[in-house]
């Protein structure tokens, strides 16, 4: 029994450690590694359950594995974090929200945005904003390219598309440069390729070869989009706020690549559980806000809205140093 538990515990530790390999190995080389990032929360729960069992069987093993768990502290904080509350006043409030093209109620989404009153907002799947005009309090400046939208209280000085996707694919990224409190910032709104899963596939009711092929294909497409987006981020002449729907969980290749050189607002200053998408069998986090040096996250949380979208908005406040 002890030997079986030990083998199982070592195996879970190896699976958790394998997610780190996603920082170095592209899905183009080995797409299967990205599956480890998907099961990270489940494996982590199993890991700590086994720690609890060791307390009653051999407490020294419990201490060893609990100490070993500190290796995973940063990956854990990308999913759940309880940072201390900052007393520093913020300069800007930012929201990123995949609004599912207003399917749950366009007017209600507009009202919610006005209630939150962000200074900057990054919207994905928001094609309806190009078809109808909505009044957003003080968000007078807009740049929209298809289903990606940037709304700002600050004047937009320049804007454009970032070439991250091959022709015919859905993944998209846009940018807008704004003058914010005397400092020019580049805002990047991204939407990586969706998995195109049916409702039954989202709930894992129909696991088949084609189901797995969709994941493997999309992982590989994400790799090219993430690499291209990171190149654009690296080439930015201004400090950055990068936000959007990654369609990828923390500890994935996409996450490690896009976040390189940036600070994850939730990991740095988040409070609560980071689940942003619940329309699958296991709720996951796929929406993020990142900042570059000079833009310090003070707070970040996933808002608990109901019946506005299949995603939850992510909201963060920053100071400009």
N, C-alpha and C positions, 0 to 999 in steps of 0.2 A: 504493500500500500504506500509506504513512504517513498519507495523507489519510483512508483508510478506518479506520485504527486511531484516529485523532484523533476522527473523528465518533463511532465506537463508544464511545470513552472519555468523551467529553462527554455522550453519551446515558446511559451508566450513572450518571454523576455527577448528571444531572438526575433520573433515576428515584430515586436515593437521597435527593436533596433533596426530591422530591415527597412523601416520607413525612412531612415536617415539616408539610405542609398539613393532615394529619389532625388536628393540634392545633387547627385553626380551622374546618375545614369538616366538618359533620356528614354521615354517610351518608344522612340524609334528603334532603340537598341533592344530594350526589354520592357514591353508594355505591362507585363504581368506584375512587376514590382509595384505599380501604382495601385493595384488592388489592396495591398497591405495598408495603404493610407485610408482606404474606405472602411476597413474593419478595425481601425485603431481604437475607437472608443469601446467597442465590444471586447476586444482582446485586453484592453486596459482594465475593464471591470473584472474580467476573469483573473487577471494578474493579482488584483487586490483581494479578491475572494480567496485565492490560494494563500495569500499572506495571512489572512485571518485564520485559515485552517491550520497553518503552521504554528500559530500561537498555542494551540491545544495539543499539537503533536510533537514539535521540536522547536522551541521558541527561538533558538539561535538562528535557525533558517528564516524565521519570520523577520528577525532583525536584519539579517543579511539582505533579503529581497526588498525590504522596506528602504534600506539605505541605497540599494541599487536603483530604486524608483526615482531618486533625485536626478538621475541621468536624463529622465524623460520630462523634467519639470517644464522646460520651454515648449515642447510639443503639447503637453497637457494644457498650458496656459493659452494656447491658440483655440482650445475648445471651451474651457471654463476658466474664469479668472475672477479674483476678488481683490483688485488693487485698492489701496487706500484712497480715499477721496481727496482730490487736490483742492486746496483753498486758493489757488492762483486764479485770477480772473482770466477768462478766455478772450481771444481776439476774433475767432471765427467759429461758427457752428456749421457742421457739414453733415449732409444726409446722402446715403446711397440707397436706392430702392428699385428693385425690379417690379414693375407694376402690372405685369401680365397683360399689357395692352388695354388696361382699364376694364377687363372682363368682369371684375367684381364690383365695378361702379366708378365711373370716371369722376363724377361730381364728388363722391365721397373721398376719393384720393386727393383731389384738389383741396378739399376742406381740411383734410388731415395735414397736408403740407403747410397750409396757412396756419394751422394751430401750432405746429412745431416751430414754424418761423425760422428755418435755417438760412444762413447767409449764402451757402452754396449747396446745390443739389445735383446729384448724378442719377439719372433715370435710365433704366434699361427696359426694353420691350414697351416703349412708350410712343408707338407710331401715332396713336390717336391725338397727340398734342400737335401734330402737323395738320390734322384735319379740322380741329376745333380750337378755339381760343378760350383759355381759362385764365381767370385773374388770380395771380399769386402775389401776395403782399410783398411789395418792395423787390421782388425778383424780376426786375425789369429787363434783364439782358438774357438772351437765349441763343444757344447754338444747337441745332438739331441736324443729325444725319440719319435718316431712316428711323430706327427704333432706339437710337442712343441720343440722349438729350442732356445738355448742361444748362442749368439755370443759375443766375448769379445776381446778387445785389450790387456787384461791382462791374464797371464797364469792361466789356470784352475787347481787348486790343487786337487780337488775332486769333484765328481758329483754323481747324482743318482736320482731315482724316489721317489716321496712321495706318499704313499698309501692313496689316498683320495676317491677312487671310488670302488664300488662293481664290481665284475667280469662281463664283458659284457657291461659295461657302458662307455661312451665316455669321461667323465670328467677326467682330468689328471693334474698332477703337477710334475715339475722337479726342481732340484736345482743344483747349481754349486758354489763352493767356489773359490774366486779369490783373489790374492794379488794386492791391488790397492793403489798405492802411500804409500807403507809401512804399509798398514792396510788390514787385511783379512776381506772380506765381503762375505756374503751368498746371492746369487741371487736366487730368487724363481719365476718361471714362471708357471702360472696356467691357466687352461681353464676349466671352469665349464660346466656342462652338457648343451648342446644346447636344444632349445625347439622343434626342428624337425617340424617346421611349414611349410606348403606349401606356395607357392607364394600368393595364394588367401587369405590364413589365415593371412599372414603377413600384408596384406592390409585390414584386417577385412571385407573381402567380404563375408565370410562364417562363421558367428557366430553360433555355435551349441554347443550341450552338449559335444561332443568329443573335440571341440576347447578349451573349458574351462577345460576339464579334462587334456589336455596336459599341461596347465599352472599349475594346481594344482599338478599333478604328478611331474613335473620338479621342482617346488618350494620345494617339499618334498625331492627330490633327492639332490637338492642344499644344503639343510640344513645339511645333512650328510657330503657332500663334504666340505662345509664351516667349519663345526666343526672340521673335520679331518685336514684341512689345518691350521686352527688357532692353533691346538695342535702342529703341526710341526713348525710353526712360533715361538710359545712360547718356544719350546725346542731348538731353534737355539743357538749354542755357539758363534755366531758372529753377528755383526750388519747386518741388512737386507735391501735389496731392493726387494720388492715384486711387481710384475707387471703381467698384463695379461688381458684376456677377461673373465669377471665375468659372462657374460650373465645375469646380474642383475643390476637394476638401483640404484642410491643413495637412502639412507633411507630404503633400503630393509633389510631383515634379513641377507642375504648374505654379504651385505656391512658392516653392523654393526659388524658382527662376524669376518670377515677377517681383518677389519681395526683396531680391538681392540689392543691397545698398539702401533699402527703405526700412521704415519702422512700421510694424503692424500696430495700428491704434488699439485694437482689442487686446493683443498680447501685452502691450505696454501699459495700458491704462483702463482695461476693460473691467466691467463689473457684471457678474451674472454668467449665465450659460450662453454660449455663442451659437446656438442653433438658429439658422436663418431660413431653412427650407424644410417643410414638413410633409410635402406631398409624395413621399416615398416610404417604403416599409420601415426604414430607420431614419429618423430626422437627422439632418446633417447641416454643416456650415459651409456655404459656398459664396458668401458675400463678404467683401472686405473693404477697409479703407486704410491706405498706407500714406506715409508722409516721408519726405526727405529731410536731410539735416537742416536745422534752422526752423522747422515747424514741429513743435513739441506737443504730443497728445496729452491732454489733461483728463479726459474721460471718454469712455466709449461703451455703448451698450446696444443690444439687439432689442428694438422696441416690440412690445407684445400687442401688435394690432390684430384685429379680427376682421375677417371678411373683406379685406382690401386687396389681397393678392395671394398667390401661392408662396410668395417670399415674405419675410419680415424685413422692414427697413433697418439699416444700421446707422447709428447716429454718433458722431464724435465731436468733441470740442478741442480746439488747439490754441496754443499761444505762438506768436511769431517772435522769434528771438533775434 
